[in-house]
């Protein structure tokens, strides 16, 4: 009986263990099935997410493709417009030179390089002046270009030298002295080799470009200062550089090129700069003789190496004293027969060497190649980087027909249809941009010496201080030479600084002087300022850019207390663009 009981107990335990094992197995299977179901659900969810992401990516790609297509279409349209504008600008204008500018304006092709519009007053003042100011623009509009020219000729003759602005002229306390007197002044002030004179010269030049009423005269001075370039800030001319400016360029700017060239060949600064002062009959230095031919007169390709040698020989004897004052020494003049191109001279007398040199210089000034060379440069300066051959020929002919007189030569450009059809075809050099900015803003100095110091510092940073170009060929005068992004960024900063009154020496600008009224809305502020600064109404696209910068609708009201805020932010943007950079 006990054995039966024991057996029964064992069987029951086995059944319970088997049941427990089966239950555990079933639970494990259920758990595995749940895990599998969860994995399948996760996989399904991941597949759905992946499909959704793919769909979103496809949508994004389609949107990007659509945007790219729209941009490509816009770019194509812009390129087509630019090409059309370029073609229109490049289309030769049949040249005609009239007796008056009024007639030339009537016969001109009334187009402009975009985004500028044809505007005779602004065009004239951007070429034969250093940019318009409000008064001169109103005067030209009211009285006409011819009346402006006549008044400017009279002003230039009465304000020759440094008299175009008395306050600016007074800053040049050393500019009326001769080199010996300058050295004495420097020595008495503790630095015999100081650069005070050269600093004064470049600052006075800047001040006259901005504030002189004789704007035509100043542009002619600027042209010939570059044509007969003598680097201002250099050790060799520290006491004499002003004489080249005062006694040569400024003296004859409204006279004849013959007289200017003759004076330049007897100027101590020029002879020192181009080494003629070192030349003598034993060791002839060819530098001045070569640059005289290549840069000052007939130009490259019109002379031989033999011409260079004889050019240098006939000018020996011209030298300087210890203070860079010009003198002629017959004892160092080379004698013997001279032939330069078609010019010949027996040159037998050392005492007559200076007169022989003058005869040679007069021959060069009247040479047709000199006429062509000067005409080309004048047309590049006042018309475009690529003036027509017809205009260059017409200007050269006027130069020769008027015995090398400068004003009649320039008048030919002024009265030509090509000039009046070239609106926007020139780019302002960096200093021209700064000067034009001050002129159009109507900025005045609070302390003139401080203002000139500030302006000189800016010009130095953009690499365009007047008279400071080191090589003898003068500052380049085509757009391709002035593509520095660094200078451009500097100019943008200076535009903002002038409006924001950041710089010492300048009076603060007032809203009344710039708006010409009280704009009620931000859109009206844009319209008033663009018209005031550029004399044109901006296109809808350009206005939209300015409005976007303001981050408000054009209808946004302006409180009177906020007028200055709009000036500070809008004016620099207007001046940073092509409406101001082109001339």
Secondary structure, DSSP 8 states (H G I E B T S, - for coil): -HHHHHHHHHHHHHHHHHHHHHHHHHHHHHHHHHHHHHHHHHHHHHHHHHHHHHHHHHHHHHHHHHHHHHHHHHHHHHHHHHHHHHHHHHS-----B-SSHHHHHHHS---BSTT----HHHHHHHHSSSS--HHHHHHHHHH-HHHHHHHHHHHHHHT-TTTTSHHHHTT-TTTTS-HHHHHHHHHHTT-TT--HHHHHHHHHHHHHHHH-S-HHHHHHHHHHHHHT---SS-GGGTTTHHHHIIIIIHHHTTSBHHHHHHHHTT-HHHHHHTTGGG--SSS---HHHHHIIIIISS-TTS--HHHHHHHHHHTTTEEE-TTS-EEE-GGG---S-EEETTEEE----STTHHHHHHHHHHHHHT-HHHHHHHHHHHHHHHT-TT--HHHHHHHHHHHHHTTTBHHHHHHHHHTBHHHHT-BT-SB--HHHHHHHHHHHHT--BSSHHHHHHHHHHHHHHTT--TT---STT-S--SGGG---HHHHHHHHHHHHHHHHT-STTB----HHHHHSS--SBHHHHHHHHHHHHHSS---HHHHHHHHHHHTS-TT-B--GGGHHHHHHHHHHHHHHSHHHHB-
